[in-house]
Amino acid sequence: MIQRAAYLPAEWAPQDAVLLTWPHDQTDWATQLEHIEPVYIDMAKAITRFERLIIVARDLPLRAHIAKLLSHAGVVMSRVRILIATSNDSWARDHGPITVFDGHQMQPLSFTFNGWGGKYPSELDNQINQQLADQALFKAAIVNIDLVLEGGGIETDGHGTLLLTKQCLLNPNRNPGLDQTAIEQRLNELLYADHFLWLSHGALEGDDTDSHIDTLVRFAPNDTLVYVACDKVDDEHYPELHAMELELNALRNRHGANYRLLPLPWPQAKYSSEGERLPATYANYLIIDGAVLVPIYDDPADEQALAVIAQAYPGREIIGIDCQAVIAQFGSLHCLTMQIPKGTLA
């Protein structure tokens, strides 16, 4: 497929780096740092095998702490840059920059982040991108956008198609007063999208993002969709995910053709210490140059999930990252990361 002149890159496009925002004792991770930091170390070791890593640290002491942890773990520190920016939390997918291209000109965009509809404090996270820009991270000045949008709420094929959920993008807690037509118009102007695929179904217990698409369905090359499938009719998720599967079967690409559908296996139910169902999803993987980092949960379905994702992204190394500690805060691996497309960094 010929690359469009103006586009939002697919995640499998070449990258400069991956962005992480490190958890600290003033985030919801405060009592779980000993469990979550090893996951960050595992991600850092995997990412830096293939590309650079940008880490947001709250302050200088945390930067020194991170550098010590990563050095002791054998991470190649010449591939790591740690920048200072204050933060409420660590979900870089949703507060990180979204980069678009118009010809050879790149433009990092900073959409408004409001804590998933005002559920959590977000005023510091909403300023991270500007703080990074002020430290000369990007080639171009960042543009602050008044539209509320999280990176986890959109999926693109890199050719002008966006996959979205109505429960998230049309939720009045994001952009009240904007209907579907108005949202599409803004996304056309900002992300150069002109083919919109809206899902009305799909939800995970424990997910507080209002059904982010990156927990449910992901684009892969060659008109492929990788999606969460529930085959247990007695599971509370079955009705919604079965309805979503029917919707996916009915979707067509911009040329009117069906998508190739690759269902992911359904993991066993995971619960918090308080008995809450946790959103253990294999769809929340990160695509980087040469590899895919996949959340696993010490579950019998882990190996099958890795095999499905290997089928979707041939030629890439498939790396499982234990994310049992991550889902304790109701997100997973992709939620913690934001890829920075090639040509973005100064």
C-alpha positions in Angstrom: 0.0 0.0 0.0 1.4 3.4 -0.9 2.1 5.6 2.0 -0.2 8.6 2.3 1.3 12.1 2.2 -0.2 13.0 5.6 -0.7 10.3 8.2 -0.6 9.0 11.7 1.9 6.1 11.7 0.9 2.6 12.6 2.6 1.2 15.7 4.7 -1.1 13.6 6.3 1.8 11.7 10.0 2.5 12.4 10.5 4.2 15.8 13.0 6.5 17.5 12.3 5.3 21.0 9.7 4.3 23.6 8.5 6.6 26.4 8.0 5.4 30.0 6.9 7.4 33.0 8.4 5.8 36.1 6.1 5.1 39.1 7.0 6.8 42.4 5.7 7.1 46.0 3.2 9.9 45.1 1.4 7.7 42.6 -1.1 4.9 43.2 1.9 2.6 43.0 3.2 3.9 46.3 2.6 0.6 48.2 3.5 -1.6 45.3 6.8 -0.2 44.1 8.7 -3.3 44.9 6.4 -5.3 42.6 6.0 -2.8 39.7 9.6 -1.6 39.4 10.8 -5.1 38.3 8.3 -4.9 35.4 9.7 -1.6 34.3 13.2 -3.1 34.5 12.1 -6.0 32.3 10.5 -3.6 29.8 13.7 -1.4 29.8 15.9 -4.4 29.1 13.7 -5.6 26.3 13.2 -2.2 24.6 16.9 -1.2 24.7 17.9 -4.3 22.8 16.1 -2.8 19.8 15.9 1.0 20.2 16.2 3.9 22.6 14.3 4.5 25.8 13.0 7.8 27.1 12.1 7.7 30.8 10.2 10.4 32.7 11.4 10.8 36.3 9.6 12.9 38.9 12.8 14.5 40.3 16.6 14.2 40.4 16.6 11.6 43.3 14.3 9.4 41.3 16.4 9.8 38.2 19.5 8.6 40.2 17.5 5.7 41.6 16.3 4.6 38.1 19.8 4.9 36.6 21.1 2.7 39.5 18.4 0.1 39.0 18.9 -0.2 35.2 22.7 -0.2 35.4 22.6 -3.1 37.9 20.2 -4.9 35.6 22.6 -4.7 32.7 20.7 -2.2 30.7 22.8 -0.4 28.1 22.6 3.1 29.5 23.8 4.8 26.3 20.4 3.9 25.0 18.5 5.4 27.9 17.7 9.1 28.4 16.0 10.1 31.7 14.2 13.5 31.8 12.6 15.3 34.7 8.9 16.0 34.7 6.4 15.9 37.5 3.6 13.3 37.2 0.4 12.1 38.8 0.8 8.5 37.5 2.6 6.3 35.0 0.3 5.6 32.1 2.4 7.0 29.3 0.1 5.7 26.6 -2.6 8.2 27.6 -0.6 11.3 28.5 2.3 10.8 26.0 2.7 12.6 22.7 1.0 11.4 19.5 3.1 12.2 16.4 1.8 12.8 12.9 3.6 13.4 9.6 2.8 15.6 6.7 5.2 14.8 4.0 8.6 14.8 5.6 7.5 17.2 8.4 6.7 15.6 11.7 4.5 17.2 14.4 4.2 15.9 18.0 0.7 16.6 19.4 -0.2 16.8 23.0 -3.9 16.1 23.4 -5.7 17.0 26.7 -5.6 14.3 29.3 -8.3 14.5 31.9 -7.7 11.4 33.9 -10.1 9.2 31.9 -13.1 11.4 32.3 -12.1 13.0 35.6 -11.7 9.7 37.5 -8.2 10.5 38.7 -5.9 13.5 39.2 -4.3 14.4 35.9 -3.1 18.0 36.0 0.6 17.0 36.2 0.4 14.3 33.6 -1.3 16.7 31.3 1.8 18.9 31.4 4.4 16.2 30.8 4.7 16.6 27.0 5.3 20.3 27.3 8.0 19.7 30.0 9.7 17.2 27.7 9.5 19.7 24.8 11.1 22.3 27.0 14.0 20.0 27.5 14.5 19.8 23.7 13.3 16.3 23.2 11.5 16.8 20.0 12.6 18.2 16.6 9.5 20.4 16.3 7.7 22.4 18.9 4.9 20.5 20.4 1.3 21.6 19.7 -1.2 21.5 22.6 -4.6 20.3 21.5 -7.8 21.2 23.4 -9.5 17.8 22.4 -9.5 15.2 25.2 -8.0 12.0 23.7 -5.9 9.2 25.1 -3.4 7.2 23.0 -5.1 4.0 24.3 -8.4 5.1 22.8 -7.3 4.9 19.2 -5.8 2.3 16.8 -4.6 3.0 13.3 -3.4 1.0 10.3 -1.1 3.9 9.3 -3.2 4.6 6.2 -6.0 6.8 7.5 -8.2 4.3 9.2 -9.0 4.6 12.9 -10.6 2.0 15.1 -12.4 3.3 18.2 -15.0 2.5 20.8 -18.1 4.6 21.2 -18.0 4.0 25.0 -14.7 5.9 25.2 -14.6 8.5 22.4 -18.3 9.5 22.6 -18.4 9.5 26.4 -19.6 12.9 27.8 -16.8 12.7 30.4 -14.3 13.4 27.6 -15.6 16.0 25.1 -19.2 17.0 26.1 -21.0 18.7 23.3 -19.1 16.9 20.5 -21.1 14.2 18.7 -19.7 11.4 16.5 -19.6 13.6 13.4 -17.8 16.4 15.3 -15.3 13.9 16.8 -14.6 12.5 13.3 -14.1 16.0 11.9 -11.5 16.8 14.6 -9.7 13.5 14.2 -9.6 14.1 10.4 -8.1 17.5 10.9 -5.6 16.4 13.6 -4.7 12.8 12.7 -5.5 12.8 9.0 -8.0 10.0 9.5 -10.8 9.6 6.9 -12.0 6.0 7.6 -13.6 5.4 11.0 -14.5 2.0 12.4 -16.6 2.4 15.6 -17.3 -0.4 18.0 -20.4 -0.3 20.2 -19.5 -3.4 22.2 -16.5 -4.7 24.2 -15.6 -4.1 27.8 -13.4 -5.6 30.5 -14.2 -5.8 34.2 -11.7 -3.7 36.2 -11.0 -1.4 33.2 -11.6 2.2 34.2 -10.8 3.8 30.8 -14.3 3.4 29.4 -13.2 0.6 27.0 -10.0 1.7 25.5 -9.6 0.0 22.1 -6.0 -1.1 23.0 -7.4 -3.5 25.7 -9.7 -5.1 23.1 -8.7 -5.0 19.5 -5.4 -4.2 17.7 -4.4 -3.5 14.1 -1.7 -5.6 12.5 -0.3 -5.4 9.0 -2.2 -6.6 6.0 -5.7 -5.7 7.1 -5.5 -7.9 10.2 -7.3 -7.4 13.5 -6.1 -9.1 16.7 -8.8 -9.2 19.3 -9.8 -10.5 22.7 -12.2 -13.4 22.5 -14.1 -15.0 25.4 -15.1 -18.7 24.8 -16.5 -19.2 28.2 -20.3 -18.7 28.0 -20.6 -18.6 31.8 -18.1 -15.7 32.1 -19.5 -12.3 32.7 -17.5 -11.0 29.7 -19.0 -13.4 27.2 -22.1 -11.3 26.0 -20.1 -8.1 25.4 -17.1 -9.8 23.8 -19.3 -12.1 21.6 -21.2 -9.0 20.4 -17.9 -7.3 19.7 -16.7 -10.3 17.7 -19.8 -10.1 15.5 -19.1 -6.4 15.0 -15.5 -7.2 13.9 -16.8 -9.7 11.4 -19.0 -7.0 9.9 -16.2 -4.4 9.6 -14.8 -3.6 6.1 -11.6 -1.8 5.1 -11.6 1.3 3.0 -11.8 -0.9 -0.1 -14.8 -2.9 1.1 -12.9 -6.1 2.0 -13.2 -8.1 5.2 -10.4 -8.0 7.8 -8.5 -11.1 8.7 -9.4 -11.8 12.3 -7.0 -13.4 14.8 -8.7 -14.2 18.2 -6.6 -14.1 21.4 -7.1 -16.7 24.0 -9.1 -16.0 27.2 -7.0 -16.0 30.4 -8.2 -17.4 33.7 -9.9 -14.8 35.9 -7.5 -12.6 37.9 -8.6 -10.9 41.1 -7.2 -8.2 43.4 -6.6 -8.8 47.1 -10.0 -7.1 47.6 -11.7 -9.5 45.3 -12.0 -7.1 42.3 -11.8 -8.7 38.8 -8.6 -7.4 37.1 -8.4 -6.6 33.3 -5.9 -9.3 32.2 -5.8 -8.8 28.4 -3.3 -10.1 25.9 -4.3 -7.4 23.5 -2.4 -4.8 25.5 1.0 -5.5 23.8 3.6 -3.1 22.5 5.1 -3.2 19.0 8.7 -2.0 18.7 11.4 -2.2 16.1 12.1 -5.9 15.6 9.9 -7.2 18.5 6.5 -7.3 20.2 6.4 -7.1 24.0 3.4 -9.1 25.2 1.8 -9.0 28.7 1.6 -12.5 30.3 0.0 -13.5 33.6 1.5 -16.9 34.6 -1.6 -18.3 32.9 -2.1 -21.5 30.9 -3.2 -19.3 27.9 0.1 -17.3 27.8 1.8 -19.5 25.3 -1.1 -19.5 22.9 -1.4 -15.7 23.2 2.3 -15.4 22.2 1.8 -17.7 19.2 -1.2 -15.7 18.0 0.7 -12.5 18.2 3.7 -14.1 16.4 1.3 -15.0 13.6 0.1 -11.3 13.4 3.6 -9.8 13.3 5.9 -12.2 11.4 9.6 -11.4 11.5 9.4 -9.9 15.0 10.7 -11.5 18.2 7.9 -12.1 20.6 8.8 -11.3 24.2 6.6 -12.1 27.1 6.6 -9.6 30.1 5.0 -10.7 33.3 2.4 -8.1 34.0 0.6 -9.5 37.0 1.8 -6.5 39.0 0.6 -4.1 36.3 -3.0 -5.3 36.2 -3.2 -4.6 40.0 -3.7 -1.0 39.0 -6.2 -1.9 36.2 -4.0 -1.5 33.2 -1.4 -3.5 31.3 1.8 -3.2 29.3 0.7 -1.1 26.3 -0.9 1.4 28.8 2.5 2.0 30.4 4.3 2.8 27.1 4.2 5.3 24.2 6.2 4.7 21.0 7.9 7.7 19.5 8.0 7.3 15.6 11.2 7.6 13.7 12.1 11.2 12.9 10.4 12.7 16.0 13.4 13.2 18.4 15.9 16.0 18.2 
